[in-house]
Amino acid sequence: MHIDIGFEGYVREVGILLNNLVLSYQYNELAYCRDDWERLVMPLTRGHISEDNARKIKSVMDRLKQQLGEVTD
């Protein structure tokens, strides 16, 4: 992944990877994380990133991090 793709590019790439994970592994929580990613994080790429928006992104990323840990175990 290129470092200079910008915030929108990273969000798009993570969304694609998350969709692939949901298709590969049948964990309900991964599907919920993907839904939250699409509903909460994707719309924030078009607007201003405020402190409140950063918290929303962080909460989804924390859940995703926990799920990825369970997938690798």
Secondary structure, DSSP 4 states (H G I P E B T S, - for coil): --GGGHHHHHHHHHHHHHHHHHHHS--HHHHHHHHHIIIIIGGGGGS---HHHHHHHHHHHHHHHHHHHHHH-
